[in-house]
């Protein structure tokens, strides 16, 4: 009877916490709390608490044998060696050191792009001077406002030798990416 009361109390407390989490709009946390809150009552109703007690008694029995029985220590050493070997093979498999592992992996797409070995100094600007970009944007706005329906050329007045095919913008982007090493 005491087990039933404790189970119901734990479930009620967990559901209350889940309700508070849901009220605060933390639905993922509320769902987790609700799931954990259902465990005590579910264990009681299915009759698994006596099983848990039996398991606890057996674990306590095993722990007392652990201190005195060399056979148990040998088993622990074997379990440790097994776990170590499994971890080592998993690590080696990820590193590609296992023979035959490279055949199952797909080939690389090509050489890695060249990147600068040293990052630019802290005083050098990475993307160019910002005032020039602001002037181009302002000039483009003036060009759009002055000539309705035609794209503005006022921002591109400084680039006299290039055509107005829209590729100038891509050239600017390419230049910025080249400066950053991308």
C-alpha positions as CSV (number, residue, x, y, z in Angstrom):
1,X,0.0,0.0,0.0
2,X,2.9,2.3,0.8
3,X,4.4,1.6,-2.7
4,X,1.1,2.7,-4.3
5,X,1.0,6.0,-2.4
6,X,4.6,6.8,-3.2
7,X,4.1,6.0,-6.9
8,X,1.0,8.1,-7.2
9,X,2.7,11.0,-5.3
10,X,5.7,10.9,-7.6
11,X,3.6,10.8,-10.7
12,X,1.5,13.7,-9.5
13,X,4.5,15.8,-8.7
14,X,6.1,15.1,-12.1
15,X,2.8,16.0,-13.9
16,X,2.7,19.3,-11.9
17,X,6.3,20.1,-13.0
18,X,5.4,19.2,-16.6
19,X,2.4,21.5,-16.4
20,X,4.5,24.4,-15.1
21,X,7.0,23.8,-18.0
22,X,4.2,23.8,-20.5
23,X,2.7,27.0,-19.0
24,X,6.1,28.7,-19.6
25,X,6.0,27.5,-23.2
26,X,8.8,25.0,-22.9
27,X,7.0,22.2,-24.5
28,X,9.9,19.9,-25.1
29,X,11.0,20.0,-21.5
30,X,7.4,19.6,-20.4
31,X,7.0,16.5,-22.6
32,X,10.2,15.0,-21.0
33,X,9.0,15.7,-17.5
34,X,5.6,14.1,-18.3
35,X,7.3,11.0,-19.7
36,X,9.4,10.6,-16.6
37,X,6.5,11.3,-14.3
38,X,4.5,8.4,-15.8
39,X,7.3,5.9,-14.9
40,X,6.6,5.3,-11.1
41,X,2.9,4.7,-11.6
42,X,3.5,2.5,-14.6
43,X,6.1,0.5,-12.8
44,X,3.7,0.0,-9.9
45,X,0.7,-1.0,-12.0
46,X,2.7,-3.5,-14.0
47,X,4.1,-5.1,-10.8
48,X,7.7,-4.3,-11.7
49,X,8.6,-2.9,-8.3
50,X,9.0,-6.4,-6.8
51,X,11.2,-7.3,-9.7
52,X,13.3,-4.2,-9.1
53,X,13.6,-5.3,-5.5
54,X,14.8,-8.7,-6.5
55,X,17.3,-7.2,-8.9
56,X,18.5,-4.9,-6.1
57,X,19.0,-7.9,-3.8
58,X,20.9,-9.8,-6.5
59,X,23.1,-6.8,-7.2
60,X,23.9,-6.6,-3.5
61,X,24.7,-10.3,-3.4
62,X,27.0,-9.9,-6.4
63,X,28.8,-6.9,-4.8
64,X,29.6,-8.9,-1.7
65,X,31.0,-11.7,-3.8
66,X,33.0,-9.1,-5.8
67,X,35.2,-8.4,-2.8
68,X,36.0,-12.0,-2.0
69,X,35.8,-14.1,-5.2
70,X,38.8,-14.0,-7.7
71,X,36.6,-15.5,-10.4
72,X,34.5,-12.3,-10.4
73,X,37.6,-10.2,-10.8
74,X,38.8,-12.3,-13.7
75,X,35.4,-11.7,-15.4
76,X,35.7,-8.0,-14.8
77,X,39.2,-8.0,-16.4
78,X,37.8,-9.9,-19.4
79,X,34.9,-7.4,-19.8
80,X,37.4,-4.5,-19.6
81,X,39.6,-6.0,-22.3
82,X,36.6,-6.7,-24.5
83,X,35.4,-3.1,-24.1
84,X,38.9,-1.7,-24.8
85,X,39.2,-3.8,-28.0
86,X,35.8,-2.7,-29.2
87,X,36.6,0.9,-28.6
88,X,40.1,0.6,-30.3
89,X,38.6,-1.0,-33.4
90,X,35.9,1.7,-33.6
91,X,38.5,4.4,-33.3
92,X,40.8,2.8,-35.8
93,X,37.9,2.4,-38.2
94,X,37.1,6.0,-38.0
95,X,40.7,7.0,-38.6
96,X,40.9,4.8,-41.7
97,X,43.7,2.7,-40.3
98,X,41.9,-0.6,-40.8
99,X,43.0,-2.6,-43.9
100,X,40.3,-2.6,-46.6
101,X,38.5,0.3,-45.0
102,X,39.6,2.8,-47.7
103,X,38.0,0.7,-50.5
104,X,34.5,1.2,-49.2
105,X,34.9,4.9,-48.9
106,X,34.0,7.2,-51.8
107,X,36.9,9.0,-53.6
108,X,37.5,12.7,-52.8
109,X,35.9,15.2,-55.1
110,X,39.2,16.8,-55.9
111,X,42.0,18.7,-54.3
112,X,41.2,21.1,-51.6
113,X,41.1,24.8,-52.6
114,X,44.2,26.8,-51.7
115,X,43.8,28.9,-48.6
116,X,46.3,31.5,-47.2
117,X,48.6,30.1,-44.6
118,X,48.4,33.2,-42.5
119,X,45.3,35.2,-41.6
120,X,45.3,38.9,-42.5
121,X,46.6,41.2,-39.9
122,X,44.2,42.8,-37.5
123,X,44.7,46.3,-39.0
124,X,44.0,45.3,-42.6
125,X,40.4,45.5,-43.7
126,X,39.1,42.2,-45.0
127,X,36.4,43.4,-47.5
128,X,37.7,46.7,-48.6
129,X,36.8,50.2,-47.6
130,X,33.2,50.6,-46.5
131,X,32.7,54.2,-47.5
132,X,33.2,53.3,-51.2
133,X,30.4,50.7,-51.0
134,X,28.1,53.2,-49.3
135,X,28.8,55.7,-52.1
136,X,28.0,53.1,-54.8
137,X,24.7,52.3,-53.0
138,X,23.8,55.9,-52.8
139,X,24.7,56.5,-56.4
140,X,22.6,53.6,-57.5
141,X,19.6,55.0,-55.6
142,X,20.1,58.4,-57.3
143,X,20.3,56.7,-60.6
144,X,17.1,54.8,-60.1
145,X,15.2,57.8,-58.8
146,X,16.5,60.0,-61.7
147,X,15.8,57.6,-64.6
148,X,12.5,55.7,-64.1
149,X,12.6,52.3,-65.5
150,X,16.4,52.2,-66.3
151,X,19.0,50.7,-63.9
152,X,21.2,53.3,-62.3
153,X,24.7,53.9,-63.6
154,X,25.7,56.5,-61.1
155,X,27.3,54.0,-58.8
156,X,29.3,52.6,-61.7
157,X,30.7,55.9,-62.9
158,X,34.1,55.2,-61.5
159,X,34.4,52.0,-63.6
160,X,34.5,53.5,-67.0
161,X,36.1,50.7,-68.9
162,X,33.5,48.0,-68.1
163,X,30.2,47.2,-69.9
164,X,26.9,47.5,-68.2
165,X,25.8,43.9,-68.6
166,X,25.3,43.2,-64.9
167,X,28.5,41.1,-64.7
168,X,30.3,44.0,-63.0
169,X,28.6,43.0,-59.7
170,X,29.8,39.4,-60.1
171,X,33.3,40.7,-60.7
172,X,33.1,42.6,-57.4
173,X,32.0,39.5,-55.6
174,X,34.7,37.4,-57.1
175,X,37.3,40.0,-56.0
176,X,36.0,40.0,-52.4
177,X,36.0,36.2,-52.3
178,X,39.6,36.1,-53.8
179,X,40.8,38.6,-51.1
180,X,39.4,36.4,-48.4
181,X,40.9,33.3,-49.9
182,X,37.7,31.5,-50.7
